[in-house]
């Protein structure tokens, strides 16, 4: 009797399945070793953290398989249509700083509101918004191309007064449709994300615009959308300046990170001058601690030097398990481990292109392309920042960094990609069978050859 392994039983793209399983395994290994400082800070044990992350992993894989087993595109389209509404509600709740109770409120973390406390669970709103908006824009692009615009037509047909004036009739035009379904949702979400972080705003805005472009939106309209996004960011900066930093305070944080970045030489010089007790010294030391310790981790990793469990910088970098997990991988596994992680994300890009080519539906093509661009862009941004090639943004490494919301959202994203790849494989398979039949072969012959 033939022994069928997991990859022989499941359908969909096998390379993507391998990438998911490898990333999850790397995540469990890295989190088990990198959370020593987190355990000390939370007065718990690494075993408890590993146990909790294991439960999150099982839940995430449950979400992945739930999406994977959805057999048709229609459920994805129906849910994607709600992506903008879900994002709007969550971000509005976050920006309003609501607090129903100590276990149900928007939480202030590192000077910004980014999460919502749901009893013992922290919902990182931006992670939900990333996936939800990619799916919404994918649906909107299909609706525009297929002229399935019932809501807009209803709004444009509303009449006022005895004369029956229709003030919204211009919405039902080429530009009006794109503005209603693409421009307004994208710019509204970007504006609501801005109070929580500059880098997140720019990143999410870029992903939304790229997804709209991949979905077939006219390049001229994409250019206009990008210009509108830049204008909104410029206006926000103007408001920040006019209010002396009281509004959009995170803009000031971003400017400070880029323009007032101290060097290790400055810190050493202050220490030699006997200024180690001053507040200025402590502030500068705080700013260089993470990036400088990350450099030490990379240097000590070498080609293959420390081995699993040998990291020392995990006791120094406060968020080694999250924002600097790639440095941890390099420190413990060296260059070879770092290259392996890069190859996994590059493999996802390659297979994503193949899946997109075989998707028979514009919604499926756009959603797969958008989600893969989201995952890989965030991954390479994380790695670039860990290598000190840009200012700290707080973007995690998809499916590897410690965290519940990000892990669960990316599991859903991978589940959608695998489901779409399964559907495209089945559609291609049916076309091939039909072609064989037309060439004179019988169904029985085809089935015998498949066996």
N, C-alpha and C positions, 0 to 999 in steps of 0.2 A: 504494500500500500504506500502511495506517495506521501511523503511528509511535507505538508504545506506550512511554511513559515508565515510570520505576520505580514511581511511585505508581499507575499504571494496571494494572500487572502484579500487584503484591502485593495480598493481601486483608487484611481487618482494617480497623480505624479509621484513616482517612487522616490525621486531625488528630494522632493519637498518633504516627504515623510522622513527620510534619513536626516535631513537638515533639522527638522523639528525635534526628533529623538536625540540627536547629538547635542543640540542647544540645551535641551532639558537636562540631560545628563551632566553637561558642563556646569549648568546652573546649580544643581544639587551639590556637586563637588566644591565649587567655588564658595557657595554660601556657607557650607559646613565649615570652611576654613577661614573665611574672611570676616566673620561676625563676632570675633572675640571682644572687640571694643564695644560693639552694640550690646552684647550680653552684660558687660560691666556697667554700662550706662543705664540699662533698664533693670539692673539687679536681678538678672535671670541667668540661665545657662545656655551654652551653645546648643545643647541637646534639645532644649525647649524650642529654640528658634528653628532648628532643623526640622523638628516635628511639625511646627506650625507651617513652615514653608512646604513641607511634604503634603500637608492637607491642601494648601493653596495649589500645589502642582496637580494633585488629583482632581480638584475642582476645575482647574483650567483645562486639563485634558478632557474632563467631562463636557465642558463648553465646546471644546474643539470637535469632539465626536458628535455632539448634538448638531452642530452646523454641518459637519461632514455628511451626516445621514439624511439631511434634508434633500429630497429627490428632485425638486423642481425649483426654478428660478423665482416663481411667483411669491413665495413667502419672503424671500430676501428682498424683493422689490417693495412689498408692502411695508416691511419693517424699515427699509432704507428711507422710504418716504417720510418717516417720522424722525429721521436723524437730526434734521435742523431743529425741530421742535424740542427734542430731548436735550440737545446742546444748549438751546436758548434758555430753557427752564433751569438747567443745572448751573449755567454761568450767571444767570440773573440772581439765583439764590446765593451763589458764592459772592458776587459783588455787593449784594445787599447786607452781607455779614449777619445773616439771620442766626438766631439762637433760640430754639424752642426749649431745649433743656441741655444739660451738660453732655448728654449722649446723642443729641441730634442738633447739630449746629455747624456753621462754617468755621473752620479752624485757621488761626493765624500761625504760620510756620515760617521762620526765618524772614520775618517782616512782610510776608505776603499771604493772601488768602488763596490757597490752591486746592484744599481738600475739604470734604464734608464728612463730619463724624456721624456714622450710623451705628450707634452703640459701640461695639468693640472694633468695628471695621472702619478704616479710613478710605474713603472714595476719592481718588485723585481725579478731579473733574477733567483736567486737560487730556488725560489718557483716553477717557471715554469720548471726548470731543473729536480727537484725531480720527478714530475709527468711524464714529457716527457721521462725521462730515464727509469723509471719503465716500461712504456708502450713499449718503444723500445726493452728493454731486453726481455720482454715477447714475442714480435714478433720474435726476433732473436732466442730464444730458440725453438719456434715452427718451424722456418725455418730450423734450424739445425737438428731437429728430423725428419722432413718430407723430408729432402734433397731438399728443395726448394731454391737453391742457384744460381740463374741465373747470378747475377752480379759477384759473385766470379768466376764462371766458365768462364765468358767472360774475366775477368782480367787474370786468369791463362792461358787462351788460346792465349793471345796476343803474336805475333811473331815479332822478330827484326832481321834485316840483311838478307843477302842472304841465310844464313844457316837456317834461321827460328828458331832461339833460343827462348826458352820460359823461361825467367828469373823468372816468377811468378808461374810456374807450381806447385811448392810445396805448394802453398796456397790451392790447392784442395786436401788436406789431412786431416786426423782427427784433428791434432793439428792446421794446417793452418786455417781451418774453424773457430775453436773456437777463435783463435787469431784475425782473421779478424773481426768476428761479435761480439765478447764479450770482449776480452782483450783490444784491441786498443781503442774502444769507451769508455770503463769504465776508463781506465788510462788517456786518453786524457781529458775527462771531469773533472776528479779529479785534473789534473794538471792546468786546466783553472780556476777551482774554488778556488784553493789555494791562489792566491793573494788577494782574498776577505775575507778570514777567515779560520783559522785552524779548528775550530769545525765544520763548515759547510762542509769542505773538508772531514774530517773523517766520519761525519754522512752520507753524500751523497755517499761516497765510500762504506761504510758498507751496506747501503740499496741496492746499485747496486749489490754488491757481493752476498748478501742474496737472492735477487730476481733471480739472475742467478742460484744459488744453488737450490732454490725452483722450478725453471723451468726445472730441470733435468740435469743440467751440471754435468759432472763427478766430484766427490769430489776431486780427485787428481788434476784436472785442477783448481778447485776452490781454493785449497790450494796454487797452483802455482800463481794464480791471487792475492790472499791475500798477498803472499810473495812479489810479484812484486809491489803491492800497498805500502807495508811497506818500500820497498827499495826506491821507488820514494819519499816518505816522508822523508826518511833519506838523500837522495841526496839533497832535497830542504833545509833541515836543514844545510847540509854541505855548500851549496851555500850561505846561510844566514850568516854563520860564516866567510867564506872566503871573503865576500864582506863587512864585518863589519856592517851587518844589512841593507845595502842599497837595497838588493834584497830580496824579500819575507819578507817585514817588519812586516807583521801580525804574523809571527812566533815569533818575539820578543814580541809582545803584548800578545800572548798566554803564553810564558814563564814567563812574568812579572806577569800575573794574577795568575799563579800557585805558583811561587817561592817567590814573594815579596808581600804577602798578609798581610797588617797590621791588628792589632787587635784593638778593641775598647779601651782596656786598654792602648795601646801605644798612642792613640789619646788623651785620658783623661790626661795621664801623661804629654804630651806636652802642653796641655792647662793649667795645674796647674803650669807648669814651665814658663808660660808667653810667649809661642811660638806660640800662636794662630794667630799671624799676619804674620807668615812666610809662604813661598811658600811650604815648605815641609809639614807643617801642613795641608794646604789647599788640597794638593795632596793626602795625606793619608785620609783626611776626605771625599774626593770625591770617593775614592776607596771603603770605607766601607759604604757609605751612603745607597746605594741600598740594599745590602744584610742585613745590620743591620736593616733598616726600614722594610724590608720584615719580619724579625724575630718578630719585634714589632707587625706587622699586624697579624701574625699568633697567637701570644700570646694573643693579645686583642680579637681575634675572639672567643677563647674558644670553648665551645660546641655549644652554640647558644646565643651569647651575644649582638652584636651591631645591627643587623637587616639591611635591605636594606636601603642605604643612610647614614649609620652611620660611614663610613670609615673616618679616619683622615690621614692615611698614603698616601692616594691618592694625598695629597698636598705636600708630601715630596719626594716620589719615582718618578723620571722623566718619567719612562716608565711603570708605574703601569698598564696602559691599554693594554700593549703589552707583554713585557718580564716577567712581574710579575703579570699577571692577576689572576693566581691561588691563590696568596697571598691575592689578593683583595676578591676573593670568600670566602676564609677562614676567613678573617677579618669580612666580613659582614654577612655571613651565618653560620660561625662556622664549627665545625667538620662534622656536618651532610651534609652541602652543599658540602664540600670537598669530602666526601665519595660518594655523588651522582654523581659528575663529574667522579670520578674514576670508578664507576659502569657502567657508560655510555660507556666508552672506553673498559672496560672489556667485556661488552655485545657485542661490535663490534667485538672483537677477537673471542668470542664464535660463533657468527653467521657467521663470516667470514669462520671459519673452516667448518661449515655446507654447506655454499655456494660452497666452493672449492671442497668439496666431490661430489657435484651434478653437477658440470660443466663438460660437455661432451668433452670439447676441451682444449688442453694444453695451448693455448694462453689465454683463459678465466680463467683457473685455476691459471696460473702464474700472470696475471695482477691483479686479485682479491686479491690473497695472498700478492703480492708485495705492492699494495696500502694500504691494511689494516696494514701490517707491518710498512709502512711509517707513516701512520696516528697515530697509537698507540705508536710507538717508539718515535715519536716527542712529543706526549702528555705526556708520562711518563718521558721523559728527561726534559721537561719543568717543570713538577711538582717536580721532584727530585732537580733541580737547585733552584726552589723557596723555597724548604725546606733546602737549603744550603748543599746539598749532592754532590756538584760539582761546578766547575768554571762556570761563566756566559758564555752562548753560544749565546744568542739572539734568540733562537728557540721559536716561538710562540706556543700558545695552539690552536690546529686545530679547526676551526669554532667558537672559542670563543674570541680570542684576536682581538684587533682592527687592521685593516689593510685591504687594498683592494686586492692586488695581492695574498696574502696567502689565503684569504677567497675564492676568485674566483677559484683558483687552487684546493683547497680542495673540493669545490662544484663540480667541474668537476670530481674529483676522486670519490666522493660519487655517482655522476650520473653514472659513469662507473660501479661501484660495484652494484648499483641497477639494471642497465640494464642487467648485467651478471646474477644477481640472478633471474631476470624475465625470461631470456632465459632458464636458467637451470630449473626453475619451469615449464615452458611450455614444455620443452623436457621430463621432468619426467612425467608430466601429460599425454602427448601423449603415452609414454611407458605404463603407467598404463591402459589407454583406450585400447591399443592394446592387453595387457595381458587379460583384461576383455573380449574382443571379442573372443580371442582364447579359453577362458574357456566357451564359449557358450552364453554369454550375448549379447544382441543386442544394437546398438547405442541408440535406443529409450529408453531402460531400463536404460542405463547409464545416459542419459540426464534427465530422470525423477527423478532419485535418486539425481543428482547434484542440481536440483531445490528444 
